[in-house]
Amino acid sequence: TGLLGAIAGVSLVVGGIGIMNIMLVSLTERTLEIGTRLAVGAHSRDILTQVLIEAIALSSAGGVIGIVIGIASAKILAAVKDWPALISVASIVVAFLVSTAVGVFFGFYPAEGSAARSDRGAALRVTLAQLQREADRKKDHDDGGQRLSNNLPGWPRGNSRTLFNAKEKHERPGDGT
């Protein structure tokens, strides 16, 4: 039983690291969404709650799939080998709770580190830069259309590269610092 416990522990850690990586990639790809939510008034705790709920949903779905596969495997093995399959409700509940706890534990780091501590100003700059890049890609070069940054007071007239590079240097575009 000690060997099985060690294997189960390693499996939980590997699964948790997988959840953490999926959440980190998801948050990286959703910078625009998070920046927009922060810019319109969402609090850090709202972002933290959203990411934790996603991590719990992901790990709970994995727990349910694992329970179904475990029950099916036990029934098949019992039928093939003519062994009794003893599946207790308590073991199913414990398995589900442990999978959910792993989701909370390993989902908290991406939620706290990447989402909840985002700076509103930086998020808005990145969001504007991403929106500008999308607009630049869609418009023709000679159509004379206005850029998003041209409509914002205090922002220089420029392309998305100007906005993005300014964010990287921690300065406002056009202020020369």
Stockholm file with secondary structure:
# STOCKHOLM 1.0

chainA/1-177         TGLLGAIAGVSLVVGGIGIMNIMLVSLTERTLEIGTRLAVGAHSRDILTQVLIEAIALSSAGGVIGIVIGIASAKILAAVKDWPALISVASIVVAFLVSTAVGVFFGFYPAEGSAARSDRGAALRVTLAQLQREADRKKDHDDGGQRLSNNLPGWPRGNSRTLFNAKEKHERPGDGT
#=GR chainA/1-177 SS CHHHHHHHHHHHHHHHHHHHHHHHHHHHHTHHHHHHHHHTTCCHHHHHHHHHHHHHHHHHHHHHHHHHHHHHHHHHHHHHHTCCCCCCHHHHHHHHHHHHHHHHHHHHHHIIIIIITCCHHHHHHHHHHHHHHHHHHHSCTTSCCCCGGGGSTTCCSCCHHHHHHHHHTTSCTTSCC
#=GC SS_cons         CHHHHHHHHHHHHHHHHHHHHHHHHHHHHTHHHHHHHHHTTCCHHHHHHHHHHHHHHHHHHHHHHHHHHHHHHHHHHHHHHTCCCCCCHHHHHHHHHHHHHHHHHHHHHHIIIIIITCCHHHHHHHHHHHHHHHHHHHSCTTSCCCCGGGGSTTCCSCCHHHHHHHHHTTSCTTSCC
//
